[in-house]
Amino acid sequence: MDSATTVTLSEEERELTERLCKEVVRRKMGTAAIMFIESMRPLAGVGAQALHFFQPFGTVFVDRRQWDIIAKFLEKRGAVEHLLQRIEAIEQSAPN
């Protein structure tokens, strides 16, 4: 990661994004997730704001605190790149 894409994560953000990336790889959806994330990269800021808007619906599936952590994480510059790099790293280290 270069200095333009460095993102500072809180411990909660790090744990939650790590769990999310591992689950994506476990389900063998790494490539699909990477393609989706790359295609949505220009809209990451808007997507983060949408997460705040849809919070009442999303909290049916996940804890409100986790929903807020992900929404705030996606607002950060470099967050998308961090997700992409973590998914790729986990895929490379996963046994085939």
Jmol script that loads the backbone (N, CA, C; Angstrom):
load data "model"
ATOM      1  N   MET A   1       0.844  -1.174   0.000  1.00  0.00           N
ATOM      2  CA  MET A   1       0.000   0.000   0.000  1.00  0.00           C
ATOM      3  C   MET A   1       0.889   1.237   0.000  1.00  0.00           C
ATOM      4  N   ASP A   2       0.617   2.178  -0.879  1.00  0.00           N
ATOM      5  CA  ASP A   2       1.379   3.415  -0.835  1.00  0.00           C
ATOM      6  C   ASP A   2       0.709   4.397   0.111  1.00  0.00           C
ATOM      7  N   SER A   3       1.344   5.548   0.314  1.00  0.00           N
ATOM      8  CA  SER A   3       0.821   6.496   1.300  1.00  0.00           C
ATOM      9  C   SER A   3      -0.560   7.038   0.939  1.00  0.00           C
ATOM     10  N   ALA A   4      -0.908   7.019  -0.340  1.00  0.00           N
ATOM     11  CA  ALA A   4      -2.212   7.545  -0.755  1.00  0.00           C
ATOM     12  C   ALA A   4      -3.344   6.600  -0.372  1.00  0.00           C
ATOM     13  N   THR A   5      -3.042   5.309  -0.198  1.00  0.00           N
ATOM     14  CA  THR A   5      -4.107   4.358   0.090  1.00  0.00           C
ATOM     15  C   THR A   5      -4.022   3.799   1.508  1.00  0.00           C
ATOM     16  N   THR A   6      -3.125   4.315   2.310  1.00  0.00           N
ATOM     17  CA  THR A   6      -3.015   3.846   3.682  1.00  0.00           C
ATOM     18  C   THR A   6      -4.245   4.270   4.459  1.00  0.00           C
ATOM     19  N   VAL A   7      -4.823   3.328   5.163  1.00  0.00           N
ATOM     20  CA  VAL A   7      -6.000   3.610   5.967  1.00  0.00           C
ATOM     21  C   VAL A   7      -5.693   3.198   7.406  1.00  0.00           C
ATOM     22  N   THR A   8      -6.063   4.043   8.332  1.00  0.00           N
ATOM     23  CA  THR A   8      -5.877   3.743   9.746  1.00  0.00           C
ATOM     24  C   THR A   8      -7.162   3.129  10.276  1.00  0.00           C
ATOM     25  N   LEU A   9      -7.040   1.928  10.818  1.00  0.00           N
ATOM     26  CA  LEU A   9      -8.216   1.208  11.295  1.00  0.00           C
ATOM     27  C   LEU A   9      -8.221   1.120  12.809  1.00  0.00           C
ATOM     28  N   SER A  10      -9.415   1.225  13.371  1.00  0.00           N
ATOM     29  CA  SER A  10      -9.559   0.945  14.798  1.00  0.00           C
ATOM     30  C   SER A  10      -9.505  -0.567  14.967  1.00  0.00           C
ATOM     31  N   GLU A  11      -9.337  -1.031  16.170  1.00  0.00           N
ATOM     32  CA  GLU A  11      -9.281  -2.471  16.433  1.00  0.00           C
ATOM     33  C   GLU A  11     -10.602  -3.135  16.026  1.00  0.00           C
ATOM     34  N   GLU A  12     -11.722  -2.466  16.289  1.00  0.00           N
ATOM     35  CA  GLU A  12     -13.032  -3.017  15.911  1.00  0.00           C
ATOM     36  C   GLU A  12     -13.157  -3.131  14.396  1.00  0.00           C
ATOM     37  N   GLU A  13     -12.724  -2.095  13.673  1.00  0.00           N
ATOM     38  CA  GLU A  13     -12.787  -2.134  12.215  1.00  0.00           C
ATOM     39  C   GLU A  13     -11.904  -3.246  11.667  1.00  0.00           C
ATOM     40  N   ARG A  14     -10.715  -3.372  12.235  1.00  0.00           N
ATOM     41  CA  ARG A  14      -9.786  -4.411  11.785  1.00  0.00           C
ATOM     42  C   ARG A  14     -10.390  -5.802  11.990  1.00  0.00           C
ATOM     43  N   GLU A  15     -10.951  -6.057  13.167  1.00  0.00           N
ATOM     44  CA  GLU A  15     -11.549  -7.366  13.465  1.00  0.00           C
ATOM     45  C   GLU A  15     -12.736  -7.660  12.553  1.00  0.00           C
ATOM     46  N   LEU A  16     -13.600  -6.676  12.390  1.00  0.00           N
ATOM     47  CA  LEU A  16     -14.810  -6.877  11.594  1.00  0.00           C
ATOM     48  C   LEU A  16     -14.494  -7.076  10.116  1.00  0.00           C
ATOM     49  N   THR A  17     -13.603  -6.257   9.572  1.00  0.00           N
ATOM     50  CA  THR A  17     -13.259  -6.415   8.153  1.00  0.00           C
ATOM     51  C   THR A  17     -12.498  -7.713   7.920  1.00  0.00           C
ATOM     52  N   GLU A  18     -11.666  -8.115   8.867  1.00  0.00           N
ATOM     53  CA  GLU A  18     -10.938  -9.379   8.738  1.00  0.00           C
ATOM     54  C   GLU A  18     -11.924 -10.550   8.707  1.00  0.00           C
ATOM     55  N   ARG A  19     -12.902 -10.520   9.615  1.00  0.00           N
ATOM     56  CA  ARG A  19     -13.925 -11.570   9.639  1.00  0.00           C
ATOM     57  C   ARG A  19     -14.715 -11.606   8.338  1.00  0.00           C
ATOM     58  N   LEU A  20     -15.065 -10.421   7.836  1.00  0.00           N
ATOM     59  CA  LEU A  20     -15.816 -10.332   6.592  1.00  0.00           C
ATOM     60  C   LEU A  20     -15.011 -10.906   5.425  1.00  0.00           C
ATOM     61  N   CYS A  21     -13.755 -10.510   5.314  1.00  0.00           N
ATOM     62  CA  CYS A  21     -12.906 -10.993   4.215  1.00  0.00           C
ATOM     63  C   CYS A  21     -12.693 -12.500   4.296  1.00  0.00           C
ATOM     64  N   LYS A  22     -12.472 -13.015   5.503  1.00  0.00           N
ATOM     65  CA  LYS A  22     -12.290 -14.461   5.669  1.00  0.00           C
ATOM     66  C   LYS A  22     -13.549 -15.222   5.280  1.00  0.00           C
ATOM     67  N   GLU A  23     -14.702 -14.681   5.610  1.00  0.00           N
ATOM     68  CA  GLU A  23     -15.963 -15.338   5.266  1.00  0.00           C
ATOM     69  C   GLU A  23     -16.166 -15.348   3.747  1.00  0.00           C
ATOM     70  N   VAL A  24     -15.821 -14.264   3.088  1.00  0.00           N
ATOM     71  CA  VAL A  24     -15.928 -14.199   1.627  1.00  0.00           C
ATOM     72  C   VAL A  24     -15.056 -15.286   1.003  1.00  0.00           C
ATOM     73  N   VAL A  25     -13.816 -15.411   1.470  1.00  0.00           N
ATOM     74  CA  VAL A  25     -12.899 -16.421   0.930  1.00  0.00           C
ATOM     75  C   VAL A  25     -13.375 -17.824   1.282  1.00  0.00           C
ATOM     76  N   ARG A  26     -13.859 -18.017   2.491  1.00  0.00           N
ATOM     77  CA  ARG A  26     -14.360 -19.336   2.906  1.00  0.00           C
ATOM     78  C   ARG A  26     -15.487 -19.817   1.989  1.00  0.00           C
ATOM     79  N   ARG A  27     -16.298 -18.890   1.564  1.00  0.00           N
ATOM     80  CA  ARG A  27     -17.414 -19.232   0.677  1.00  0.00           C
ATOM     81  C   ARG A  27     -17.006 -19.287  -0.791  1.00  0.00           C
ATOM     82  N   LYS A  28     -15.685 -19.137  -1.031  1.00  0.00           N
ATOM     83  CA  LYS A  28     -15.112 -19.183  -2.385  1.00  0.00           C
ATOM     84  C   LYS A  28     -15.713 -18.118  -3.298  1.00  0.00           C
ATOM     85  N   MET A  29     -15.911 -16.924  -2.731  1.00  0.00           N
ATOM     86  CA  MET A  29     -16.468 -15.814  -3.496  1.00  0.00           C
ATOM     87  C   MET A  29     -15.467 -14.668  -3.625  1.00  0.00           C
ATOM     88  N   GLY A  30     -14.181 -14.968  -3.416  1.00  0.00           N
ATOM     89  CA  GLY A  30     -13.152 -13.936  -3.462  1.00  0.00           C
ATOM     90  C   GLY A  30     -13.099 -13.192  -4.776  1.00  0.00           C
ATOM     91  N   THR A  31     -13.054 -13.932  -5.873  1.00  0.00           N
ATOM     92  CA  THR A  31     -12.971 -13.298  -7.188  1.00  0.00           C
ATOM     93  C   THR A  31     -14.211 -12.462  -7.477  1.00  0.00           C
ATOM     94  N   ALA A  32     -15.374 -12.995  -7.167  1.00  0.00           N
ATOM     95  CA  ALA A  32     -16.615 -12.246  -7.390  1.00  0.00           C
ATOM     96  C   ALA A  32     -16.647 -10.992  -6.520  1.00  0.00           C
ATOM     97  N   ALA A  33     -16.197 -11.110  -5.278  1.00  0.00           N
ATOM     98  CA  ALA A  33     -16.181  -9.958  -4.378  1.00  0.00           C
ATOM     99  C   ALA A  33     -15.213  -8.897  -4.874  1.00  0.00           C
ATOM    100  N   ILE A  34     -14.046  -9.328  -5.349  1.00  0.00           N
ATOM    101  CA  ILE A  34     -13.062  -8.373  -5.871  1.00  0.00           C
ATOM    102  C   ILE A  34     -13.622  -7.636  -7.080  1.00  0.00           C
ATOM    103  N   MET A  35     -14.254  -8.366  -7.981  1.00  0.00           N
ATOM    104  CA  MET A  35     -14.848  -7.726  -9.169  1.00  0.00           C
ATOM    105  C   MET A  35     -15.936  -6.739  -8.762  1.00  0.00           C
ATOM    106  N   PHE A  36     -16.777  -7.132  -7.817  1.00  0.00           N
ATOM    107  CA  PHE A  36     -17.856  -6.259  -7.362  1.00  0.00           C
ATOM    108  C   PHE A  36     -17.296  -5.007  -6.688  1.00  0.00           C
ATOM    109  N   ILE A  37     -16.343  -5.196  -5.783  1.00  0.00           N
ATOM    110  CA  ILE A  37     -15.767  -4.064  -5.066  1.00  0.00           C
ATOM    111  C   ILE A  37     -15.067  -3.109  -6.028  1.00  0.00           C
ATOM    112  N   GLU A  38     -14.316  -3.670  -6.988  1.00  0.00           N
ATOM    113  CA  GLU A  38     -13.636  -2.825  -7.976  1.00  0.00           C
ATOM    114  C   GLU A  38     -14.642  -2.026  -8.800  1.00  0.00           C
ATOM    115  N   SER A  39     -15.734  -2.656  -9.185  1.00  0.00           N
ATOM    116  CA  SER A  39     -16.723  -1.958 -10.010  1.00  0.00           C
ATOM    117  C   SER A  39     -17.460  -0.871  -9.227  1.00  0.00           C
ATOM    118  N   MET A  40     -17.537  -1.041  -7.912  1.00  0.00           N
ATOM    119  CA  MET A  40     -18.250  -0.076  -7.091  1.00  0.00           C
ATOM    120  C   MET A  40     -17.321   0.950  -6.441  1.00  0.00           C
ATOM    121  N   ARG A  41     -16.028   0.861  -6.713  1.00  0.00           N
ATOM    122  CA  ARG A  41     -15.048   1.749  -6.086  1.00  0.00           C
ATOM    123  C   ARG A  41     -15.419   3.230  -6.209  1.00  0.00           C
ATOM    124  N   PRO A  42     -15.842   3.714  -7.391  1.00  0.00           N
ATOM    125  CA  PRO A  42     -16.174   5.148  -7.489  1.00  0.00           C
ATOM    126  C   PRO A  42     -17.344   5.572  -6.604  1.00  0.00           C
ATOM    127  N   LEU A  43     -18.159   4.628  -6.195  1.00  0.00           N
ATOM    128  CA  LEU A  43     -19.341   4.949  -5.401  1.00  0.00           C
ATOM    129  C   LEU A  43     -19.177   4.605  -3.928  1.00  0.00           C
ATOM    130  N   ALA A  44     -17.953   4.344  -3.481  1.00  0.00           N
ATOM    131  CA  ALA A  44     -17.735   3.908  -2.100  1.00  0.00           C
ATOM    132  C   ALA A  44     -18.254   4.928  -1.091  1.00  0.00           C
ATOM    133  N   GLY A  45     -18.008   6.199  -1.309  1.00  0.00           N
ATOM    134  CA  GLY A  45     -18.486   7.226  -0.376  1.00  0.00           C
ATOM    135  C   GLY A  45     -19.991   7.302  -0.322  1.00  0.00           C
ATOM    136  N   VAL A  46     -20.614   7.207  -1.486  1.00  0.00           N
ATOM    137  CA  VAL A  46     -22.078   7.219  -1.546  1.00  0.00           C
ATOM    138  C   VAL A  46     -22.637   5.964  -0.880  1.00  0.00           C
ATOM    139  N   GLY A  47     -21.953   4.840  -1.094  1.00  0.00           N
ATOM    140  CA  GLY A  47     -22.390   3.588  -0.480  1.00  0.00           C
ATOM    141  C   GLY A  47     -22.337   3.639   1.032  1.00  0.00           C
ATOM    142  N   ALA A  48     -21.309   4.279   1.556  1.00  0.00           N
ATOM    143  CA  ALA A  48     -21.192   4.418   3.009  1.00  0.00           C
ATOM    144  C   ALA A  48     -22.344   5.253   3.549  1.00  0.00           C
ATOM    145  N   GLN A  49     -22.698   6.313   2.848  1.00  0.00           N
ATOM    146  CA  GLN A  49     -23.826   7.134   3.277  1.00  0.00           C
ATOM    147  C   GLN A  49     -25.137   6.355   3.178  1.00  0.00           C
ATOM    148  N   ALA A  50     -25.246   5.512   2.150  1.00  0.00           N
ATOM    149  CA  ALA A  50     -26.446   4.686   1.999  1.00  0.00           C
ATOM    150  C   ALA A  50     -26.575   3.701   3.166  1.00  0.00           C
ATOM    151  N   LEU A  51     -25.432   3.200   3.645  1.00  0.00           N
ATOM    152  CA  LEU A  51     -25.488   2.292   4.791  1.00  0.00           C
ATOM    153  C   LEU A  51     -26.084   2.988   6.014  1.00  0.00           C
ATOM    154  N   HIS A  52     -25.756   4.241   6.201  1.00  0.00           N
ATOM    155  CA  HIS A  52     -26.351   4.994   7.313  1.00  0.00           C
ATOM    156  C   HIS A  52     -27.858   5.125   7.111  1.00  0.00           C
ATOM    157  N   PHE A  53     -28.265   5.377   5.865  1.00  0.00           N
ATOM    158  CA  PHE A  53     -29.680   5.546   5.551  1.00  0.00           C
ATOM    159  C   PHE A  53     -30.465   4.244   5.779  1.00  0.00           C
ATOM    160  N   PHE A  54     -29.875   3.116   5.361  1.00  0.00           N
ATOM    161  CA  PHE A  54     -30.566   1.832   5.456  1.00  0.00           C
ATOM    162  C   PHE A  54     -30.336   1.100   6.776  1.00  0.00           C
ATOM    163  N   GLN A  55     -29.766   1.777   7.743  1.00  0.00           N
ATOM    164  CA  GLN A  55     -29.455   1.150   9.022  1.00  0.00           C
ATOM    165  C   GLN A  55     -30.664   0.462   9.673  1.00  0.00           C
ATOM    166  N   PRO A  56     -31.844   1.075   9.676  1.00  0.00           N
ATOM    167  CA  PRO A  56     -32.982   0.392  10.319  1.00  0.00           C
ATOM    168  C   PRO A  56     -33.292  -0.975   9.700  1.00  0.00           C
ATOM    169  N   PHE A  57     -33.036  -1.117   8.403  1.00  0.00           N
ATOM    170  CA  PHE A  57     -33.294  -2.397   7.739  1.00  0.00           C
ATOM    171  C   PHE A  57     -32.139  -3.368   7.937  1.00  0.00           C
ATOM    172  N   GLY A  58     -30.924  -2.857   7.863  1.00  0.00           N
ATOM    173  CA  GLY A  58     -29.745  -3.702   7.977  1.00  0.00           C
ATOM    174  C   GLY A  58     -29.547  -4.297   9.346  1.00  0.00           C
ATOM    175  N   THR A  59     -30.014  -3.595  10.353  1.00  0.00           N
ATOM    176  CA  THR A  59     -29.821  -4.101  11.712  1.00  0.00           C
ATOM    177  C   THR A  59     -30.712  -5.301  12.017  1.00  0.00           C
ATOM    178  N   VAL A  60     -31.564  -5.658  11.092  1.00  0.00           N
ATOM    179  CA  VAL A  60     -32.324  -6.896  11.230  1.00  0.00           C
ATOM    180  C   VAL A  60     -31.358  -8.078  11.094  1.00  0.00           C
ATOM    181  N   PHE A  61     -30.313  -7.899  10.282  1.00  0.00           N
ATOM    182  CA  PHE A  61     -29.365  -8.975   9.992  1.00  0.00           C
ATOM    183  C   PHE A  61     -28.104  -8.941  10.852  1.00  0.00           C
ATOM    184  N   VAL A  62     -27.634  -7.762  11.197  1.00  0.00           N
ATOM    185  CA  VAL A  62     -26.421  -7.630  12.018  1.00  0.00           C
ATOM    186  C   VAL A  62     -26.661  -6.634  13.133  1.00  0.00           C
ATOM    187  N   ASP A  63     -25.813  -6.700  14.122  1.00  0.00           N
ATOM    188  CA  ASP A  63     -25.866  -5.790  15.256  1.00  0.00           C
ATOM    189  C   ASP A  63     -25.679  -4.339  14.787  1.00  0.00           C
ATOM    190  N   ARG A  64     -26.402  -3.423  15.400  1.00  0.00           N
ATOM    191  CA  ARG A  64     -26.339  -2.009  15.009  1.00  0.00           C
ATOM    192  C   ARG A  64     -24.913  -1.459  15.120  1.00  0.00           C
ATOM    193  N   ARG A  65     -24.192  -1.860  16.150  1.00  0.00           N
ATOM    194  CA  ARG A  65     -22.829  -1.388  16.342  1.00  0.00           C
ATOM    195  C   ARG A  65     -21.931  -1.843  15.196  1.00  0.00           C
ATOM    196  N   GLN A  66     -22.081  -3.088  14.761  1.00  0.00           N
ATOM    197  CA  GLN A  66     -21.288  -3.600  13.641  1.00  0.00           C
ATOM    198  C   GLN A  66     -21.643  -2.860  12.353  1.00  0.00           C
ATOM    199  N   TRP A  67     -22.919  -2.578  12.164  1.00  0.00           N
ATOM    200  CA  TRP A  67     -23.371  -1.843  10.979  1.00  0.00           C
ATOM    201  C   TRP A  67     -22.703  -0.466  10.939  1.00  0.00           C
ATOM    202  N   ASP A  68     -22.683   0.214  12.079  1.00  0.00           N
ATOM    203  CA  ASP A  68     -22.048   1.536  12.169  1.00  0.00           C
ATOM    204  C   ASP A  68     -20.548   1.460  11.897  1.00  0.00           C
ATOM    205  N   ILE A  69     -19.896   0.424  12.405  1.00  0.00           N
ATOM    206  CA  ILE A  69     -18.455   0.266  12.196  1.00  0.00           C
ATOM    207  C   ILE A  69     -18.149   0.125  10.710  1.00  0.00           C
ATOM    208  N   ILE A  70     -18.907  -0.711  10.024  1.00  0.00           N
ATOM    209  CA  ILE A  70     -18.680  -0.908   8.584  1.00  0.00           C
ATOM    210  C   ILE A  70     -18.959   0.380   7.819  1.00  0.00           C
ATOM    211  N   ALA A  71     -20.044   1.070   8.144  1.00  0.00           N
ATOM    212  CA  ALA A  71     -20.376   2.320   7.444  1.00  0.00           C
ATOM    213  C   ALA A  71     -19.276   3.365   7.635  1.00  0.00           C
ATOM    214  N   LYS A  72     -18.790   3.510   8.845  1.00  0.00           N
ATOM    215  CA  LYS A  72     -17.722   4.485   9.103  1.00  0.00           C
ATOM    216  C   LYS A  72     -16.417   4.057   8.452  1.00  0.00           C
ATOM    217  N   PHE A  73     -16.157   2.763   8.412  1.00  0.00           N
ATOM    218  CA  PHE A  73     -14.955   2.249   7.753  1.00  0.00           C
ATOM    219  C   PHE A  73     -14.972   2.609   6.268  1.00  0.00           C
ATOM    220  N   LEU A  74     -16.112   2.398   5.615  1.00  0.00           N
ATOM    221  CA  LEU A  74     -16.196   2.650   4.173  1.00  0.00           C
ATOM    222  C   LEU A  74     -16.079   4.128   3.819  1.00  0.00           C
ATOM    223  N   GLU A  75     -16.298   5.010   4.783  1.00  0.00           N
ATOM    224  CA  GLU A  75     -16.143   6.439   4.540  1.00  0.00           C
ATOM    225  C   GLU A  75     -14.678   6.843   4.442  1.00  0.00           C
ATOM    226  N   LYS A  76     -13.792   6.013   4.952  1.00  0.00           N
ATOM    227  CA  LYS A  76     -12.371   6.350   4.978  1.00  0.00           C
ATOM    228  C   LYS A  76     -11.723   6.157   3.615  1.00  0.00           C
ATOM    229  N   ARG A  77     -10.822   7.072   3.294  1.00  0.00           N
ATOM    230  CA  ARG A  77     -10.035   6.946   2.066  1.00  0.00           C
ATOM    231  C   ARG A  77      -9.111   5.742   2.227  1.00  0.00           C
ATOM    232  N   GLY A  78      -9.102   4.874   1.258  1.00  0.00           N
ATOM    233  CA  GLY A  78      -8.252   3.695   1.304  1.00  0.00           C
ATOM    234  C   GLY A  78      -8.953   2.454   1.823  1.00  0.00           C
ATOM    235  N   ALA A  79     -10.192   2.583   2.252  1.00  0.00           N
ATOM    236  CA  ALA A  79     -10.921   1.443   2.810  1.00  0.00           C
ATOM    237  C   ALA A  79     -11.162   0.365   1.756  1.00  0.00           C
ATOM    238  N   VAL A  80     -11.547   0.775   0.568  1.00  0.00           N
ATOM    239  CA  VAL A  80     -11.824  -0.180  -0.508  1.00  0.00           C
ATOM    240  C   VAL A  80     -10.548  -0.933  -0.866  1.00  0.00           C
ATOM    241  N   GLU A  81      -9.450  -0.222  -0.985  1.00  0.00           N
ATOM    242  CA  GLU A  81      -8.171  -0.856  -1.305  1.00  0.00           C
ATOM    243  C   GLU A  81      -7.771  -1.847  -0.211  1.00  0.00           C
ATOM    244  N   HIS A  82      -8.022  -1.476   1.037  1.00  0.00           N
ATOM    245  CA  HIS A  82      -7.715  -2.380   2.150  1.00  0.00           C
ATOM    246  C   HIS A  82      -8.507  -3.683   2.017  1.00  0.00           C
ATOM    247  N   LEU A  83      -9.793  -3.588   1.728  1.00  0.00           N
ATOM    248  CA  LEU A  83     -10.616  -4.791   1.556  1.00  0.00           C
ATOM    249  C   LEU A  83     -10.088  -5.665   0.428  1.00  0.00           C
ATOM    250  N   LEU A  84      -9.772  -5.052  -0.686  1.00  0.00           N
ATOM    251  CA  LEU A  84      -9.263  -5.801  -1.832  1.00  0.00           C
ATOM    252  C   LEU A  84      -7.967  -6.530  -1.484  1.00  0.00           C
ATOM    253  N   GLN A  85      -7.066  -5.832  -0.836  1.00  0.00           N
ATOM    254  CA  GLN A  85      -5.787  -6.441  -0.476  1.00  0.00           C
ATOM    255  C   GLN A  85      -5.942  -7.570   0.528  1.00  0.00           C
ATOM    256  N   ARG A  86      -6.840  -7.405   1.484  1.00  0.00           N
ATOM    257  CA  ARG A  86      -7.050  -8.460   2.482  1.00  0.00           C
ATOM    258  C   ARG A  86      -7.677  -9.702   1.853  1.00  0.00           C
ATOM    259  N   ILE A  87      -8.648  -9.514   0.971  1.00  0.00           N
ATOM    260  CA  ILE A  87      -9.270 -10.673   0.306  1.00  0.00           C
ATOM    261  C   ILE A  87      -8.218 -11.416  -0.516  1.00  0.00           C
ATOM    262  N   GLU A  88      -7.404 -10.677  -1.265  1.00  0.00           N
ATOM    263  CA  GLU A  88      -6.366 -11.311  -2.077  1.00  0.00           C
ATOM    264  C   GLU A  88      -5.348 -12.041  -1.210  1.00  0.00           C
ATOM    265  N   ALA A  89      -4.934 -11.429  -0.103  1.00  0.00           N
ATOM    266  CA  ALA A  89      -3.944 -12.056   0.774  1.00  0.00           C
ATOM    267  C   ALA A  89      -4.501 -13.333   1.411  1.00  0.00           C
ATOM    268  N   ILE A  90      -5.741 -13.281   1.848  1.00  0.00           N
ATOM    269  CA  ILE A  90      -6.363 -14.443   2.472  1.00  0.00           C
ATOM    270  C   ILE A  90      -6.538 -15.557   1.451  1.00  0.00           C
ATOM    271  N   GLU A  91      -6.923 -15.212   0.218  1.00  0.00           N
ATOM    272  CA  GLU A  91      -7.055 -16.213  -0.836  1.00  0.00           C
ATOM    273  C   GLU A  91      -5.732 -16.898  -1.111  1.00  0.00           C
ATOM    274  N   GLN A  92      -4.652 -16.132  -1.155  1.00  0.00           N
ATOM    275  CA  GLN A  92      -3.341 -16.707  -1.444  1.00  0.00           C
ATOM    276  C   GLN A  92      -2.859 -17.635  -0.330  1.00  0.00           C
ATOM    277  N   SER A  93      -3.226 -17.312   0.900  1.00  0.00           N
ATOM    278  CA  SER A  93      -2.765 -18.138   2.015  1.00  0.00           C
ATOM    279  C   SER A  93      -3.697 -19.309   2.322  1.00  0.00           C
ATOM    280  N   ALA A  94      -4.876 -19.315   1.717  1.00  0.00           N
ATOM    281  CA  ALA A  94      -5.848 -20.380   1.985  1.00  0.00           C
ATOM    282  C   ALA A  94      -5.427 -21.664   1.263  1.00  0.00           C
ATOM    283  N   PRO A  95      -5.599 -22.815   1.926  1.00  0.00           N
ATOM    284  CA  PRO A  95      -5.290 -24.081   1.244  1.00  0.00           C
ATOM    285  C   PRO A  95      -6.312 -24.325   0.149  1.00  0.00           C
ATOM    286  N   ASN A  96      -5.866 -24.906  -0.938  1.00  0.00           N
ATOM    287  CA  ASN A  96      -6.778 -25.153  -2.076  1.00  0.00           C
ATOM    288  C   ASN A  96      -7.612 -26.337  -1.864  1.00  0.00           C
TER     289      ASN A  96
END
end "model"
wireframe off; spacefill off
backbone 0.3
color backbone group
